[in-house]
């Protein structure tokens, strides 16, 4: 690469790579949430009870959460280009096959497979952002790609509802699966790591690296401790500060998985809304969550640039967001559709604010264990994808949804308390050679 002077204008290739990740996340969540759109008709056709539907809703989370740690290790070992393409293509195939499910067992098994193939996705996302963005832009970058899940769901939920209306729930699964297959090929042809991209210039690479980005960090560096050691796993499971963000992530994901699973059913079966109308109304909370996420990310980075402490800049929006998410309980006290959607949107706005929590993986983890720490973080958070759909399935089996909303709201408050009392001083966790014992610096 040619030698560049300090006056050379930086390229902005990092934003092009971020846009690819944005689409990945959008497709990722379409394939997680398509079941919620199909649930009402699917449960009737396959004669599934609310308890069985709760188990099917949770099936994705069983393998997704269980494989987060291996997924994080794989993200540390292999480059994002090939690994993400493999994940996109395989989870899209299982999505297509869901359109041919004949009962509880086959659908449950296919949801397990979808969760397994999606497992490395968020550790890869975090690895990409850590490689392409300096520290002071990272919360904004995370906010922008995570917004893919909400923008995709907000704008495509009415489309998914329309597809199901005309082509049935089987056509819905086939359509979303085919979209992922095509995008998997697009990703493979266009994504590159910083040191491998032909269009990035040295000025941008220097800017990223001087700001704390790991431009050559897609694999373990020579001389670093191996990630494949139990001491490393113990490290990220026993640190008190990390436990604080794990609990907070579980609480935030509880809200997310309510909206990804039971929310359309809540509107149609428990609030009596027309199916097509519910598809449009269901998009409003997702737009609110996107707004909360962007607000939180940009305000957090602004506070960092103004010299505020990392703890104050990163933790405050998350704590406020988790407290606001408890407002979902307000929907129990009204029968007015406008107010119901208002409380749902306000709660999801708060949950969106808390979604910049991924920035703590980059801040806290040892540099050579970002993928592993991200895997454990996502594992703990996505236990909610197992617990919450099942618990709600039991809570609503008598036809009353109010206890379910109280359950979700209470978890939001627990998450806020976790950040207040467990997440202390924000510092990297480091490993001391030769015994790889953890300490805080």
C-alpha positions as CSV (number, residue, x, y, z in Angstrom):
1,X,0.0,0.0,0.0
2,X,1.3,3.4,-0.9
3,X,2.8,5.7,1.8
4,X,0.3,8.3,2.7
5,X,0.9,11.7,4.3
6,X,-0.9,13.0,7.4
7,X,-3.0,15.3,5.1
8,X,-4.4,12.3,3.1
9,X,-8.2,12.0,3.5
10,X,-9.3,8.9,5.3
11,X,-11.4,6.4,3.5
12,X,-14.6,5.4,5.2
13,X,-14.7,1.7,4.2
14,X,-15.6,0.8,7.8
15,X,-19.1,2.1,7.2
16,X,-19.6,0.0,4.1
17,X,-18.6,-3.1,6.2
18,X,-21.0,-1.9,8.9
19,X,-23.8,-1.7,6.3
20,X,-23.2,-5.4,5.4
21,X,-23.5,-6.4,9.1
22,X,-26.7,-4.3,9.3
23,X,-28.3,-6.4,6.6
24,X,-27.0,-9.6,8.3
25,X,-28.7,-8.6,11.5
26,X,-31.9,-7.7,9.7
27,X,-32.1,-11.1,8.1
28,X,-31.0,-12.8,11.3
29,X,-34.0,-11.4,13.2
30,X,-36.5,-12.0,10.4
31,X,-35.6,-15.7,10.6
32,X,-36.0,-15.6,14.4
33,X,-39.3,-13.8,14.4
34,X,-41.1,-15.3,11.4
35,X,-42.5,-18.0,13.7
36,X,-44.2,-15.3,15.8
37,X,-46.1,-14.0,12.7
38,X,-47.0,-17.6,11.7
39,X,-47.9,-18.7,15.2
40,X,-51.6,-18.0,15.2
41,X,-52.4,-19.9,12.0
42,X,-49.6,-22.5,12.4
43,X,-50.8,-23.5,15.9
44,X,-54.3,-24.1,14.6
45,X,-53.2,-26.1,11.5
46,X,-50.8,-28.3,13.6
47,X,-53.1,-28.3,16.7
48,X,-50.6,-27.0,19.1
49,X,-51.4,-25.8,22.6
50,X,-50.0,-22.6,24.2
51,X,-47.6,-24.7,26.3
52,X,-46.4,-26.5,23.1
53,X,-46.0,-23.2,21.3
54,X,-44.0,-21.9,24.3
55,X,-41.7,-24.8,23.9
56,X,-41.4,-24.2,20.1
57,X,-40.8,-20.5,20.6
58,X,-38.0,-21.4,23.1
59,X,-36.4,-24.1,20.9
60,X,-34.3,-21.6,19.0
61,X,-32.8,-20.4,22.3
62,X,-31.8,-23.8,23.5
63,X,-29.2,-24.3,20.9
64,X,-28.5,-20.6,20.3
65,X,-27.6,-20.0,24.0
66,X,-25.8,-23.4,24.5
67,X,-23.5,-22.7,21.5
68,X,-22.7,-19.1,22.3
69,X,-19.4,-20.1,24.0
70,X,-18.3,-22.4,21.2
71,X,-19.5,-19.7,18.7
72,X,-17.4,-17.1,20.5
73,X,-14.3,-19.4,20.3
74,X,-14.9,-20.0,16.7
75,X,-15.3,-16.3,16.0
76,X,-11.8,-15.8,17.6
77,X,-10.3,-18.6,15.6
78,X,-11.8,-18.0,12.1
79,X,-12.4,-14.9,10.0
80,X,-15.9,-13.4,9.6
81,X,-16.1,-13.7,5.9
82,X,-16.3,-17.5,5.5
83,X,-17.9,-18.2,8.9
84,X,-20.7,-15.7,8.5
85,X,-21.5,-16.9,4.9
86,X,-21.7,-20.5,6.2
87,X,-24.0,-19.4,9.0
88,X,-26.3,-17.4,6.8
89,X,-26.7,-20.2,4.2
90,X,-27.3,-23.0,6.8
91,X,-29.8,-21.1,9.0
92,X,-31.6,-20.0,5.9
93,X,-31.9,-23.6,4.7
94,X,-33.4,-24.7,8.0
95,X,-35.9,-21.7,7.8
96,X,-37.1,-23.0,4.4
97,X,-37.5,-26.5,5.8
98,X,-39.8,-25.1,8.6
99,X,-42.3,-24.4,5.9
100,X,-42.7,-28.2,5.5
101,X,-43.0,-29.1,9.2
102,X,-45.8,-31.5,10.0
103,X,-46.1,-31.3,13.7
104,X,-44.5,-30.4,17.1
105,X,-41.5,-32.7,16.8
106,X,-40.3,-31.6,13.3
107,X,-40.9,-27.9,14.0
108,X,-39.2,-28.1,17.3
109,X,-36.2,-29.8,15.7
110,X,-35.9,-27.3,12.9
111,X,-36.0,-24.4,15.4
112,X,-33.2,-26.1,17.3
113,X,-31.2,-26.3,14.1
114,X,-31.9,-22.6,13.3
115,X,-30.6,-21.6,16.7
116,X,-27.4,-23.7,16.3
117,X,-26.5,-22.1,13.0
118,X,-27.2,-18.6,14.1
119,X,-25.2,-19.0,17.3
120,X,-21.9,-17.5,16.1
121,X,-23.5,-14.4,14.5
122,X,-23.4,-11.9,17.4
123,X,-19.8,-12.8,18.5
124,X,-18.8,-12.3,14.8
125,X,-20.7,-9.0,14.8
126,X,-18.8,-7.8,17.8
127,X,-15.5,-9.1,16.4
128,X,-16.1,-7.1,13.1
129,X,-16.9,-3.9,15.0
130,X,-13.9,-4.3,17.2
131,X,-11.7,-4.7,14.1
132,X,-13.2,-1.9,12.0
133,X,-14.0,0.8,14.6
134,X,-12.0,2.8,17.2
135,X,-13.2,2.8,20.8
136,X,-14.9,6.2,20.6
137,X,-17.1,5.2,17.7
138,X,-17.9,1.7,18.9
139,X,-21.2,2.3,20.8
140,X,-22.6,4.2,17.8
141,X,-21.5,1.4,15.4
142,X,-23.1,-1.2,17.6
143,X,-26.3,0.9,17.8
144,X,-26.4,1.2,14.0
145,X,-26.0,-2.6,13.3
146,X,-28.2,-3.7,16.1
147,X,-30.8,-1.3,14.6
148,X,-31.0,-3.8,11.7
149,X,-33.1,-6.1,13.8
150,X,-35.6,-3.4,14.7
151,X,-35.8,-1.7,11.3
152,X,-36.1,-5.0,9.6
153,X,-38.9,-6.1,11.9
154,X,-40.6,-2.8,11.8
155,X,-40.8,-2.5,8.1
156,X,-41.0,-6.2,7.2
157,X,-43.5,-7.4,9.8
158,X,-46.4,-5.9,7.7
159,X,-44.8,-7.6,4.7
160,X,-44.5,-10.9,6.5
161,X,-48.1,-10.7,7.6
162,X,-49.2,-9.9,4.0
163,X,-47.1,-12.9,2.6
164,X,-48.8,-15.2,5.1
165,X,-52.2,-13.8,4.3
166,X,-51.8,-14.7,0.6
167,X,-49.4,-17.7,0.7
168,X,-49.9,-19.1,4.2
169,X,-47.4,-19.7,6.9
170,X,-45.5,-22.2,4.7
171,X,-44.9,-19.6,2.1
172,X,-43.7,-17.3,4.8
173,X,-40.9,-19.6,5.9
174,X,-39.8,-20.4,2.3
175,X,-39.7,-16.7,1.4
176,X,-37.6,-15.6,4.3
177,X,-35.3,-18.5,3.9
178,X,-34.6,-17.8,0.3
179,X,-33.8,-14.2,1.1
180,X,-31.1,-15.4,3.5
181,X,-29.6,-17.8,1.0
182,X,-29.1,-15.0,-1.6
183,X,-27.6,-12.6,1.0
184,X,-25.1,-15.3,2.2
185,X,-23.5,-15.2,-1.2
186,X,-23.5,-11.4,-1.3
187,X,-21.8,-11.3,2.1
188,X,-19.0,-13.7,0.9
189,X,-18.2,-11.7,-2.2
190,X,-18.2,-8.2,-0.5
191,X,-16.9,-8.5,3.1
192,X,-13.2,-8.2,3.9
193,X,-11.3,-7.6,7.2
194,X,-9.4,-4.3,7.5
195,X,-6.0,-5.6,6.4
196,X,-7.5,-7.5,3.5
197,X,-9.7,-4.8,2.0
198,X,-8.2,-3.3,-1.2
199,X,-10.1,0.0,-0.9
200,X,-9.2,1.0,2.6
201,X,-6.2,3.4,2.9
202,X,-3.5,3.6,5.5
203,X,-5.0,6.7,7.0
204,X,-8.2,4.9,7.9
205,X,-6.2,1.9,9.2
206,X,-4.1,4.2,11.4
207,X,-7.2,6.0,12.6
208,X,-8.8,2.7,13.7
209,X,-5.7,1.3,15.3
210,X,-4.8,4.4,17.2
211,X,-8.3,4.6,18.5
212,X,-8.1,1.0,19.9
213,X,-9.5,-1.0,17.0
214,X,-7.9,-4.4,16.4
215,X,-7.3,-4.2,12.7
216,X,-5.3,-7.4,12.7
217,X,-7.3,-9.1,15.3
218,X,-9.4,-11.6,13.4
219,X,-7.3,-14.4,14.7
220,X,-5.2,-15.0,17.8
221,X,-1.9,-13.1,17.5
222,X,1.4,-14.9,17.9
223,X,2.7,-15.1,21.4
224,X,-0.8,-14.5,23.0
225,X,-2.2,-17.1,25.3
226,X,-4.4,-19.7,23.6
227,X,-8.1,-19.2,23.8
228,X,-8.7,-22.9,24.0
229,X,-8.1,-23.2,27.8
230,X,-10.5,-23.8,30.6
231,X,-8.7,-21.0,32.6
232,X,-10.0,-18.6,30.0
233,X,-13.6,-19.9,30.3
234,X,-13.3,-19.7,34.1
235,X,-12.0,-16.1,33.8
236,X,-15.1,-14.9,32.0
237,X,-17.5,-16.8,34.3
238,X,-16.2,-15.7,37.6
239,X,-15.7,-11.9,37.3
240,X,-18.2,-9.9,39.2
241,X,-18.4,-7.0,36.8
242,X,-19.0,-9.4,33.9
243,X,-21.8,-11.0,35.9
244,X,-23.4,-7.6,36.3
245,X,-23.6,-7.2,32.5
246,X,-24.7,-10.8,32.0
247,X,-27.8,-10.3,34.3
248,X,-28.5,-7.0,32.6
249,X,-28.4,-8.7,29.2
250,X,-30.8,-11.4,30.4
251,X,-33.3,-8.8,31.5
252,X,-33.0,-6.9,28.2
253,X,-33.4,-10.0,26.2
254,X,-36.5,-11.0,28.2
255,X,-38.2,-8.0,26.7
256,X,-36.8,-8.6,23.3
257,X,-38.0,-12.3,23.2
258,X,-41.5,-11.3,24.3
259,X,-41.7,-9.2,21.2
260,X,-40.1,-11.8,19.0
261,X,-42.4,-14.6,20.1
262,X,-45.7,-13.8,22.0
263,X,-46.4,-10.2,21.0
264,X,-48.4,-10.9,17.8
265,X,-50.3,-13.6,19.6
266,X,-51.0,-11.2,22.4
267,X,-52.5,-8.6,20.0
268,X,-54.6,-11.1,18.0
269,X,-55.8,-13.6,20.5
270,X,-55.8,-11.7,23.8
271,X,-56.6,-8.2,22.5
272,X,-58.8,-9.2,19.6
273,X,-57.1,-7.3,16.9
274,X,-57.5,-8.1,13.2
275,X,-54.5,-10.1,11.9
276,X,-53.5,-7.7,9.2
277,X,-54.0,-4.6,11.4
278,X,-51.9,-6.3,14.2
279,X,-49.1,-6.6,11.7
280,X,-48.9,-2.8,11.2
281,X,-49.4,-2.0,14.9
282,X,-46.7,-4.6,15.8
283,X,-44.2,-2.6,13.8
284,X,-44.5,0.5,16.1
285,X,-42.7,-0.9,19.2
286,X,-39.8,-2.1,16.9
287,X,-39.4,1.5,15.5
288,X,-39.5,2.8,19.1
289,X,-36.7,0.3,20.1
290,X,-34.6,1.4,17.1
291,X,-35.0,5.0,18.3
292,X,-34.0,4.2,21.8
293,X,-31.0,2.3,20.6
294,X,-29.7,5.1,18.3
295,X,-30.3,7.7,21.0
296,X,-28.4,5.6,23.6
297,X,-25.5,4.8,21.2
298,X,-24.9,8.4,20.0
299,X,-25.4,10.0,23.4
300,X,-23.0,7.5,25.0
301,X,-20.3,8.2,22.4
302,X,-20.9,12.0,22.8
303,X,-20.4,11.7,26.5
304,X,-17.1,9.8,25.9
305,X,-15.9,12.5,23.5
306,X,-16.8,15.2,26.2
307,X,-14.4,13.5,28.6
308,X,-17.0,11.8,30.8
309,X,-16.0,8.5,32.5
310,X,-16.6,5.3,30.6
311,X,-18.7,4.0,33.4
312,X,-21.0,7.1,33.4
313,X,-21.2,7.3,29.6
314,X,-21.9,3.7,28.9
315,X,-23.9,2.6,32.0
316,X,-26.3,5.5,32.5
317,X,-28.3,5.0,29.2
318,X,-28.5,1.3,29.9
319,X,-29.8,1.8,33.5
320,X,-32.4,4.4,32.4
321,X,-33.5,2.1,29.5
322,X,-34.0,-0.9,31.7
323,X,-36.1,1.1,34.2
324,X,-38.2,2.5,31.4
325,X,-38.8,-1.0,30.0
326,X,-40.8,-1.9,33.2
327,X,-43.5,0.4,31.8
328,X,-44.8,-2.6,29.8
329,X,-47.0,-3.3,32.9
330,X,-49.0,-0.2,32.1
331,X,-50.7,-2.2,29.3
332,X,-52.5,-4.3,32.0
333,X,-54.5,-1.2,33.0
334,X,-56.1,-0.2,29.7
335,X,-58.3,-1.7,27.0
336,X,-57.7,1.1,24.6
337,X,-55.6,-0.1,21.7
338,X,-53.7,3.2,21.4
339,X,-52.6,3.1,25.0
340,X,-51.7,-0.6,24.8
341,X,-49.4,0.1,21.8
342,X,-48.0,3.2,23.6
343,X,-47.0,1.2,26.7
344,X,-45.5,-1.5,24.5
345,X,-43.6,1.0,22.4
346,X,-42.3,2.9,25.5
347,X,-41.1,-0.4,27.1
348,X,-39.4,-1.5,23.9
349,X,-37.8,2.0,23.6
350,X,-36.2,1.5,27.0
351,X,-35.1,-2.0,26.0
352,X,-33.5,-0.5,22.9
353,X,-31.6,1.9,25.0
354,X,-30.1,-1.0,26.9
355,X,-28.9,-2.7,23.8
356,X,-25.6,-0.8,23.6
357,X,-24.5,-3.3,26.3
358,X,-22.5,-5.1,23.7
359,X,-19.9,-2.3,24.0
360,X,-18.9,-3.7,27.4
361,X,-17.6,-6.8,25.8
362,X,-15.0,-4.8,24.0
363,X,-14.3,-2.6,27.0
364,X,-14.0,-5.3,29.7
365,X,-12.7,-8.4,27.9
366,X,-9.0,-9.4,27.4
367,X,-8.2,-8.4,23.9
368,X,-7.5,-11.9,22.7
369,X,-10.7,-13.2,24.3
370,X,-13.2,-10.8,22.8
371,X,-15.0,-13.6,20.9
372,X,-15.1,-15.9,24.0
373,X,-16.3,-13.1,26.3
374,X,-18.9,-12.1,23.7
375,X,-20.0,-15.8,23.5
376,X,-20.5,-16.0,27.2
377,X,-22.2,-12.7,27.4
378,X,-24.6,-13.7,24.6
379,X,-25.1,-17.1,26.2
380,X,-26.2,-15.6,29.5
381,X,-28.4,-13.1,27.8
382,X,-30.0,-15.6,25.5
383,X,-31.0,-17.9,28.3
384,X,-33.9,-15.5,28.3
385,X,-34.8,-16.9,24.8
386,X,-35.3,-20.3,26.5
387,X,-36.9,-19.2,29.8
388,X,-39.2,-16.4,28.8
389,X,-41.3,-18.1,26.0
390,X,-41.8,-21.2,28.2
391,X,-42.8,-19.2,31.3
392,X,-45.2,-17.0,29.3
393,X,-46.7,-20.1,27.8
394,X,-47.6,-21.4,31.3
395,X,-48.6,-18.0,32.6
396,X,-51.2,-17.4,29.8
397,X,-52.6,-20.9,29.5
398,X,-55.7,-19.8,31.5
399,X,-56.3,-17.0,29.1
400,X,-54.8,-14.1,31.2
401,X,-51.8,-12.2,29.9
402,X,-51.4,-9.8,32.8
403,X,-49.0,-12.0,34.9
404,X,-46.8,-12.3,31.8
405,X,-46.4,-8.6,31.5
406,X,-45.6,-8.2,35.2
407,X,-43.0,-10.9,34.8
408,X,-41.3,-9.1,31.9
409,X,-41.4,-5.7,33.7
410,X,-39.9,-7.1,36.9
411,X,-37.0,-8.5,35.0
412,X,-36.3,-5.0,33.6
413,X,-36.0,-3.6,37.1
414,X,-33.7,-6.5,38.1
415,X,-31.4,-5.7,35.1
416,X,-31.2,-2.0,36.2
417,X,-30.3,-3.0,39.7
418,X,-27.6,-5.3,38.4
419,X,-25.9,-2.5,36.5
420,X,-26.2,-0.2,39.6
421,X,-24.8,-2.6,42.2
422,X,-22.8,-5.3,40.4
423,X,-21.0,-3.4,37.5
424,X,-18.3,-1.5,39.3
425,X,-15.2,0.2,37.9
426,X,-15.0,-0.3,34.1
427,X,-11.5,-1.8,33.3
428,X,-10.1,-4.5,31.0
429,X,-9.9,-7.9,32.6
430,X,-6.4,-9.2,32.0
431,X,-4.7,-12.6,32.3
432,X,-1.4,-13.0,34.1
433,X,1.1,-15.4,32.7
434,X,2.1,-18.2,33.1
435,X,-0.9,-19.4,35.2
436,X,-3.4,-17.2,33.3
437,X,-4.9,-16.0,36.6
438,X,-7.4,-13.1,36.3
439,X,-6.9,-9.7,37.8
440,X,-8.3,-6.2,37.3
441,X,-6.1,-3.4,36.2
